[in-house]
Amino acid sequence: MKWISLLSTKRFGMEDYYDLRNHDRTEYQRDYDRLIFSSPFRRLQNKTQVFPLPGSVFVHNRLTHSLEVASVGRSLGNYVSRFLRKKYPDNPAHFEEIGDIVSAACLAHDLGNPPFGHSGEKAIGTFFSEGKGQSLKTEVEKENGRWTDFTQFEGNANAIRLLTHQFIGRRLGGFVMTYSTLASIVKYPYSSQLSGKKQKFGFFASEENSYRKIASDLGIIQLKADPLQYVRYPLVYLVEAADDICYQIMDIEDAHKLNLLTTEKTISLFLQFFEGERLTSVKRNLELVSDANEKIAYLRSGIIGSLIAACAEVFNKNEEAILNGTFKDSLMDRVSEKSSQAYAECSKFAIENIYKSKEVLDIELAGYHILGFLLERYINAIQTPNHAYSTLLLNRVPVQFNMHSENITERIQAVIDFVAGMTDIYALDLYRKISGMDVPLL
């Protein structure tokens, strides 16, 4: 792959207008701004990250997480851009804009995630693989629909759909983002047919041709035509690293704020990232601070800074393998042994003690029940649209969702679009109203 073609300002859906306009902002800054001011991005403030949304203690939601990932992503991109400009001083590619591309992609990386955290993804997938949605398989396959798109539902693929699909009443190209920003979001550049047990893939069948168009224009290496598979777009590694750096460390800090972890345990986990003179300096600085939360914040900022530098260094060292499509690991997998062991220890502790905590499991159980209920009601409604109750349900859906398509696969996708786009509170409110638990005052 070649940087000159990989860094493209061509906009999806506006290819005919490419290079006809000039702006003071770069095209990638326009991507960033477009996302910041969008409704789907605002809705992330009421979507669970890991812990239930706050009462008296503020923890991360999808919006604050995305903003932090974008900040880290910009730093990673700037590190790499300086390296590339030094390595290729005469290359006409706009390396200095990589930070803007990565930060915009980081803002968008969670846009497709449904309410109630990762359990929301599982709830949608299992409705079709284990629940009442199984009965639709034969109908979908008769239309040559891709059943694994539903049973393996993936938020990353849903983000690409949200950003590129022309919903009813919307303009061609969806968000009309640059090709480079869109490609940077596709963490798993292959069809759901290749997702396997990991349930990870990059695009639904409905967006497969869109991604093929983007990949072809950017010069991304194709591995298979059917099922479709590409190597990763290089900047995906930076978006993934920014996400990896943030979520694990911030989840531990949130657990500390919620008193699920003691200050002593949190400090011991975080100190594992430091060694030698740096460790001595960090311990000395901790003694100067008495506030427990401030101690944890100080450690967290130091860890993030060191991991940014470490991941950027891994990218730079392996740049040629990344461009050849032969680099197979994440950047976090290749950081120093000290950082890698510390990160692995934090991950292990989080899995065993945070993600299985009562607070987290309760929100996952609620998510399964609420989303399963909503999917059941609306899937039934699109199958019997002329029934009185179905008509009432469908009248409550915004017109942008094509609930009345002649194609059952498209109708199912419309239901998923509607449900996945909900906030936690909206999903709960709609569940209560439909079930009769909450009746408006007359």
N, C-alpha and C positions, 0 to 999 in steps of 0.2 A: 504494500500500500504506500501511497505517496502523500506527503503532507499537503502539497499544493492542491490536490483534489479533495483531501479529507476535510480541510477547513473551508467550507462553502457557506456563503450567505444566501444561497438560493432558498426561497420560501416555499413550503409545501402548499400547493393550491394556487400559488401566484407565480408559477414558473414563467409565464408569458411577460411578466413585468420585471424579470430579473435584471439587475444592473441599470434600471431606468431612473432610479431615484437616489438622491443623496441625502443623508441625515447627519446631524451633528453627533448623535449617539451612534455607536456601532450597532449593527444588526443584532448582535447577541445581547447587547444591553437592552435593546427593544424587546427581545424575547423575555428577558428577566422582568422588565417593567410590565409587560403584558400579563405575565403570570401573577405578579404581586397584586395587580388590580382585578384579577378574575374572581368570579364567584366560587368556582371549585376550590381555589386556593384559600379563600376566606373560610370555607366550610371545614377546612382541616383543623380550625381552632376547636371544633367540637367533635373531633374523632379521636378515640383512644389511641395512645401510643403503646403503653404497656399497662400502666396503673389506671384505675378508675379516675375519671376527671375530678378535679379538686373540690374539696369542701373548704377547710380552713388552710390547708397546705397546698401550694401550687406545685404541680408536677408537669412533666412534659406532655403536650398533646402533639398531634401530627404537624400542626403549624409551627410550633416553636422548634420541634425537631428539624423540620425542613429548613427553617431559617438558619439554624446552627450548622446543618450539613452544607448549606450553600456558602456560609462563611468559611468553613474549612476547605470546601471545594475550590473556592477562589484562591486561597493560599496555595493549595496543591498545584493548581493550574499555573499560577504565577511562578512558582519554583521551576516547573517543567518548561515554561515558555522561555525563561532566561537561559536555561541549559540548551534548548534547541536553537535559540538564536546564536549562541556562542558556537555551537557545533556546526550549524549551517548558516554562516554569516551572509551568504549570497542567495539563499533560498527566498523566493518571493512570497512564500506562505506567510500569513499574518499570525505569527507565533504569539505576538503580544496580546492577542485577543483570546487565548486559550482559557485564561482565568474567567472571562465573562461567559464563555460557552459552558464550562464546567459548573459554575455557580447557577446558571439558568437551569441546567439539567438537574442539578441537585434540588432546586425549588420544586421541580415537577415530578421527582422520582416517586413520590407517594400519592400523587393525585388520584390514582386509580384504586387505592385501597378502600375497602368498604368500612362501615362502622364497626366498632368493637374490636379494634386491633387485628392481629393475625388470625384470631378465632373467627373473624368475619369471613376471611377467605375460605377457611376450612368449612364454615357453615354453608356457604354457597356451593362449594364443590361436593360436599357430602350429601346435600339435598338431592343432587342428580346421581351420585354414585351409590348412595345407601338409602335415601329417602324416597318420597313419593314422586320425585322427578324422574326416577328410573323408567317409569312407564312411557316417557317421551322418546326414548332412544330409537325405537323403530321408525317413528315418524321423521325424526331428524335425519337418520341415515338414509331414508328413502329420498330425501331432498339433497343427498350428498353433503349434508352438514357435518361438521367435525364435532363429534360427541365429546371428545376429550377436552375441547375448549370449555365445556361446562363442568365436567367431572373433575378437572384439574384447575379450576378457576384460579387465576394468578393476577394479583394487583398490578404487577409490572406491565403485563400485556394490556390490562384495562386502562392504564395510563396512556399508552400509545393510542388506543381507541378513542379515549376522551379527547386527546389532543389533535387527532387527524380526521375523525369521522365527521361527516356532514349530517348532523342531526337535523330534524325537520325545522325549517325556518332559519337555519344557520347558514353561514357562507361556506363555499367550497374550501376544503383544506382545514376545517375545524379552527384551531387556534392560529393557523398559518405561521407555524414556527419555522426557523431555519432547519435545513437538512442536518447540519452538524449538531444542533441542540437535540433534535429528535433522536438521532443515532446514538447520542451519549446516554440516553435513558434506557436503551434496550440492553439490559444486563444479560439476558439469555437469548441470543439471536437465532432462535430456531422454533419450529412448530411445536404445538402441544403433543403431537404424535411422538416426539422425541423426549418428552418431559420425564418419563419413567416414574420411579417412586418419589423422586424429589419434588414432583409437581411444580416444576419451574419451566417457564417458556416465555418467549418475548412478544408474540403477537397472535391474535386470534386469526382464524381463516378469513374473516371479513377485512382484516388489515394486512393480509399477507402481501398482496400486490402493492400496497402502499409502501411497505418496508422494502420490498424488492426494488421498487423504483428509486428509493432513497439510497439503498446500498449500492445499486448499480452506478448511480451518478457520483457517489463519493469514492467508488473504487474499492469497496469492502470485499474481501475475498470470500467467494461462495464455496462451501464445502459439499453441499448436496442440493439437488434441485427438487427431489420428492422423496421424503419430506424435506421442506426447505430448511437449510441450515447455513449460517455464515460464521466466520470468525468474529471475535468482538471488535467493534469500533474502538480504536485506541483510547479515546478519552473516557470510555466506560470504566476503565480500570481506576481512574481518578475519582469518578462519581461513587463507585463502589467503596473505595478506600475512605472517602469522606464520610459515607454512611457507617462503615465499620468503626471508624474512629469515634464517632459520636454516640451511636446507640448503646454500645456496651458500657462505656464509661459513664454516660449520663443516666443510664438505668440504675447503676450502683449509687450514684449521687442521689437520685430520687428515692431509692430504697432507704438511704440514710435519713433523708428529710422526713420520711414517713415512719421512722423509728423501727423499720424492719431490720436494719443493720446498726450495730453499735458504732460509735465514732472510732473506737480502737480497731475494730475489724475492718472498717472501711479504709482507715489509714494504712493498715498492714497490707491490704490488697493493693493500694495505690503505690506504696513505697517500693513494691517489687519492680516497678518500671525503671528505677534509678539504681546507679551503682557508682563506686569510686568517689571522686571528689564531688560529683554532682549530688550523690546521695547525702554526703556529709553536709553540703550547702543547704539542701532541702530540709534536712532534719533541724539544722540550725535556724532556718527561717520559720519553721513550724513553732519553735519555742517562743517566737516573738508575737504569736497570735494566740489569743485565749478563746475566741469564738469558734465553736466546733464547725459550724457551717462554713466559716471563712477558711478554716484549715483544709477542709475537703475541696473547696473551690480553688484554693491555691494549688493543691496537688493535681486536680483535674486539669487546670490550665497548663501546667507544666507537662503533663502526659500528652495532651493534645498537641502541643507545640512540638514535642520530640517525635511523635508519631507522624506528623505532617512531613517533617524533614526526612524521616526514615522512609516513608512510602514514596516520596518524590525521588529519593535516591535510588530506590529499587526500580522505579519506572525508567529513570534515566539510564541506569546500567543495562536494562533489558529492552531499550527502545527498539533496537533492530529486530529482536525476536517478536516483540509486540506488532511491529509493522509487517512481519512475515506471517503472522498468525500462528506462531509456534509456542508462544508463551501461554501456559495453561493455568497457572496459579493466580490467586489474588495477590495484590501488592502486600497485604498484611501477612500473607503466608511467608513472605521472603524478607521480612525485617530481621534485625539482629536477633540472635538466640535469646538474649535477655528480655527484649521487648516481646518476642513471640511467646516465651514461656509465661510472662506476666499476663499477657492478653488471654492466653489459654486458661490460666488459673482464674482470671476474672470471669471468663465465659462459663467455665465449669461451675463456679460458685453461683453465678446468676441463674443458670439452668436449674440447679438443685435447690436453691434457697429463695430466689426471687420469683422466677416465672411459675413456680409451683406454689407460691404463697396463696393463702385464702383469698386475699383481695384480688389477685390476678385471676384465679380460677373462677371466682364468682362472676366477674365481668365476662369471662369466656362462656360460662354456662348460660348467662342471660343472653349473650349474643347469639348463641346457637338457637335458643328457643325463639327469640324475637325474629331473627332473619328467616328461620325455617317457616315460621307462621306466615310472614309476609310473602315469601316466595310461594308457598302453597296456595294462598288466597289469590294472588295475581296470576299464577300459572293456570289455575282453574278458570280464572276470568277470561284469559285470552283464548281458552279452548271453548268456552261457552259465552261469547261476547253478547249474544242476544238475550241472555237470561237477565232478569230484572236486577238481581244482586250484582251480577258481573258488570252491568251497565253503570251502576252506582260506583263501583270500585274503579272502573276505568275512567270515569269522568273526573276522578280525583287526581289523575296522572297528568303532568304537564304535557302540552301538545308536542313538544320536541321528541318524545319517545314514541316510536312507531308501533303502538300496540295493536294496530289493525292491519298490519301487513298480511298479504296473502300467503306469505312464507312462514311456517311455524318456527323455523330456526331464527328468523329475524324477530319474531314476536318474543321468543324466549330471551334473545339477546336484549331486547328492549326492556323486559322486566328486570333483567340483571343490571342494565344501565341505571334504571330507576332506583333499585334497592341499593346498589353499591355506591351511588352518589349521595345517599342520605347521611346525615350526621347521626351521632348516637342518640341525641335528644329527639330528633325528628322521627327516627325509627321507633323509639319507645313511645312517642306520642301517637304515631299512626297505629301502632300495635294496640294501644289502649283504646283508641277510638273504634277501630274495626272490631275488636273483640267485645265492645260494649262496656269495658271497665271504666271508661271516662266518657260521660255523655254531656255534651254542651248544655249549658243552662238555657232554658226556654224563657 
